[in-house]
Amino acid sequence: MTIQPTLSRLIPLTGAIAAAALLAACGSMSASGPKFSQDSLPESIKVPAGNKVAWETVGMGDITYECRDKANMPGQTEWVFVGPKAVLNDRSGKQVGTYYGPPATWEAQDGSKVTATQLAVAPAGTGNLPYQLVKANPAMGSGALTGVTFIQRVALKGGVAPAAACTATNKGDRQTVKYQADYIFWKAA
């Protein structure tokens, strides 16, 4: 008779464990969410076939510009891109790396990092930096960025040169502007 009470306690416990496992499995599926699609992007910045998304990040930070003489145009000035400084977060908002330059460098928390060569840009709307496709150079260190082939800059907000005047009187001044962009890292499929 002692077997009956023990068995009657195990059946609800087994059911609870199975339900918890099922909920955990469903939760992990929804946490991954939809994968990045480049269907709506301009053709010039689409990653070629034979590559797959390896890492999706959201960059948030500043772009620095400096008021300088225009190249080959004596007496004229313009805001010139100096470099970025941003935090890279995963889709849940956790910091996973940084982006800085020059040269443009993406660095993961594990110490791996890549630089890249620009292949193409395309307009991303008034007031926003352009979409960008870059070909990654071989990674330095080993980790998340090892094997990255391409990086796309998409989902842009802000980052264009300051609206303030750039003249001979403020030549050499630097200003930073806020921006946000998704950086999509690709590896060979």
N, C-alpha and C positions, 0 to 999 in steps of 0.2 A: 504493500500500500504506500510505501514511501516513494516508489517510482512515479506514481500518478501525479502527486503535487509537483515534483521536480519537472516532469514533462510538461505539465500545464503551465509552468512558469517559463519554460524554454520556447514554446511556440510563439507567444506574444513578443518575446525578446528577439527571436529570429525574424519575425515579421517587421519589427521596428528597424533592425539592422538592414534588411533588404530595402525598406522604404528610404532610409537615410542614404544608402548607396545609390539608389535611383535618383533621388533629389540631387545628390552631389554630381552625378553624371550629367544630368540636365543643366545644372548650374554652370558646369565647366563648358558645355557646348554654347550656351548663350553668352558667356563671358568673352568668348573669342570673337563674337560678332561677325558681321559680314567682312569678307576680305576686300582689300582695295581693288578697285576697277579703274582702268585707264580709258574706258570707253568714251567718256565725255571730254577727254583731253585733246588738244590740237595734235595732229599727226606728227609734227616735228619733234615733239617731246615724248612720244611714246617709246617705251623700252622694246627693243626687238624681241621676236619670238626666241625661245630657248632660255629664257630667264624667268624667275619666279620671285614674288615678294618674299623677302626674308625678315624685314623689320619695318614697322611703321612708327614714326615719331612725330611729335608736334614741337616745333622750335618756337620759342618765345624769347624775345630780347630786343637788342638795339643794333642799328646800323649807323656807323659814324661816317660823316661826310666832311670834307674840308673845302673851303673857298679857295680856288686856285686859278691861275691863268689858264685860258683855253689853249689847248695844243695848237700850234701853228696859227694862232689868231691874236697877234699882239694887241694889248690894250683891252681885251675882253676876258671876263672871268666867268666861272661856273662852279657849282657844287660838284665835287668829285668823290666818288665812293672810296672810302678808306678801308673799311672792314666791318665784319659782323662780330657780335658777341651774344650768344644765345644759349639757353638751357634746352636740352632735348628731353622731352617727357614721353612716356609710353601713352597709350590711349586711355589708361586709367588715371593719368596725371602724375605718376611716379617718375622722378628724374632718372634717366638711363644714360645720359651723356651730355656733351657740350658741342657747340659749333663756334668756331672762331677763325680769325685770319688777320692778315694774309700770311701764307697762302690759305685759302679756304680749307679748313680741317674739321672733320667730324671725329669726335673721340668718345668712345663708349666708356662707361664706368669701369669696365674691366681693363682699361688701359690700351686696348686696340684702337687704332685710328687710321683714317684714310684721307688722302688729298685726291683731287680729281681735275680733269680737263673738261671744260665746257664744250658741249656738242651743239646745243640749240637752246634758244629762248623763244617765247611766244607771249603776246600781250595777255595779262590776267585782270584787266579792268583798271579804270581810272583810280589813281592813288595807291595802286598796289605794285610791288615788284613783279617782274614777269615770271611766268612759268619757266622752269629751267630743267634741262637734262644734262647730266655730266657723266663722263666715263671715269670710274674709279681707278686710281693707281693701286698697285699691290699694297695690301694693308701692312702697317707697322705693328708689331706685336701680334699675339694670337688672342682671339676672343670673338665677340659678336660681329666685328667688322671684317674678319678674315673671309676672303672669297667674295666680297662685294664686287659686283661688276658695274652697276649703274646706280645713280641716285637721282631721284626726281624731286623738284621743289614744286609743290602744288598747294591748293587751298590757301591762297595768299591774302593777307590783310596788312596794308600799310607798307612802310619801308622805303618809300620814294624820297628823293632829295628834299631838303627843307623848303618850305614856302618863303622863308625869309630871303631878302635880297642878298646876293653875293656880288660885291663891288670891289673896286681897288682899295677902298677905305677899310674893308673888313677881310681883305685877303689874308689867308692863314688861319682864320677862325675855323673852329670845328663845332659841329652840332651833331647830336644823335637823335634818331627818330625810332619810335617803337615799330615793331613788326611781329607778325606771326606767320608761320608757314609749316605745312606738313613736309617732312623729308621721308621719302619712301626708298628704302634700300633693297636692291635686287641682287640675287645671286644666280649663277647658272643652274638651270633646272636639272 
